Each structure stands twice: as C-alpha cells, then as structure tokens.
C-alpha cells in the first residue's frame, strides 16, 4: 500500500489531536469528541452505512468520499476511546501471517 494513505492518516490524526482541546463551537472534531465514544460510534455507524450503500450502487466517486468520511470518524472514535493508531498497528502486527479464519477461531466469545 502506498505511503500516501499512511501519510494522509498521520496528518489527519495530528489534526484530531490538535482539535481535542478546541471549542465545539468552532471545530466539528471537538464537537464529536464532546459527544464521547458512544456519540462518535453512532456517527461512525451512519458513515459505515453510507459507504456500504455507495459500494452496492457501484458509485466509485461517492464511495471514495464516504470512505474518507468513514476513516475520519474511525480515527475520531479512537481518540474518543483513548486509543491511538499505534495501538491498532500493534494489533495488526500481531495478526500478520495469521489466517483470518484462524484468527477468528482464536477469539473468545
């Protein structure tokens, strides 16, 4: 995967971190964070559904836009929940080389 996505996500994460202390009156990110993890999760669910709809419709341009929205809201959810991209990267690294089928079997519950 090209570094372009990783670079864009790193810039986005940095922006989210800066906006953490901003006013909810002037920053959409701060407004989302003020809603807490549950509020951000609801918004992420909406964005997920919108991405699914555009994928099913086959509208690449709309799916691109909705995917960007989805990734943004996922990162805001991580921030609201006290996670960082490094936490998620460590989980992904731990799964490297493990079959998705085997990884799912290893989960409890």
N, C-alpha and C positions, 0 to 999 in steps of 0.2 A: 504494500500500500504506500502510495507516495507520501512524502513528508508534508505536503500541502495540507492535508486533513489534520494531521497531528499539530502542525503549526497553528492552523486556524482554531483548533480546540484549545490549545495552550493560551492563545490570545483571548479567547472567549472566557476561559477560566480566570485569567488575570482580571478581566473586566468585571466578572461576577464578584470576585474577591474585593475589588475596589468599591463596588456598589453596595456591598454588605452594610456599610455604615452610612449610606446615602439616605436622603429623605424619600419616603414612599410617595411624597407629593410630586417629586421630580424624576424618580427613577422607577421604571417598570420592574427591574430586577429587585430593587429594595421592597417594592410593594409585594412581589411574590414571596420574598423571604419573610416578610412580616406575617404572611398567612401561615407560616410554619410548614413542616413536612406534609401534613395532610392536605393543606390548601394547594401546595405545589404539585402533589401527587394527583389531585383531581385535574389540574390543568394539564399535566403530562398525559393523563388518560385521554383527555379531549384531543390533544395533539396526536397521540398514537392512532386514534380512530380516524382522524383526518388523513394521516399518512396512508393508512390501510385503504381508505376509500379511493384515494388518488392512484394507488398501486393497482387496485382492481379495475379502475376506469382506464388504466394504461396511459395516464397523462404524465409524461416524464417531467415536464416543467413544473407542474403542480406538485408532483411527488418530491422533486428536488427542494422546492420551497418548504413543504411540510416536513421533510426530513431535517432541514436546517432548524425549523421550529422545534422539532422533537428533540434533537440533540441539545439545543439551548435549554429547554425545560428539564431535560435529564440532568444536565450539569447543575442547574439551579436546585434541583431536588437533592443532588449530592451535597451541595453546600448547606442546604436547609437541614439535612440529616447528619451533618458533621463528617461526611465522607470527603475524600479528595480523589482526584484522578489517580494518584499513586496507590491508594487503597484498591481501586478497581484494577489497575495494571498488575498489582501483585497477585490478585485473584486470577487474572487471565494468564499470567506467567505460570502459576501453579497448575493450571489446566493444560498447558502446552504439551502436546504429544499424547494427550489422553483422548480416547474416542468419546465423542459426545454421548453416545449410548452408554458407555461405561461410566462416564461422569454422572449422568442422571441416575444410574443404578446405585451409585455410591452415596447419594443424598439420603438423609434420613427425613421421613415424614413427607 
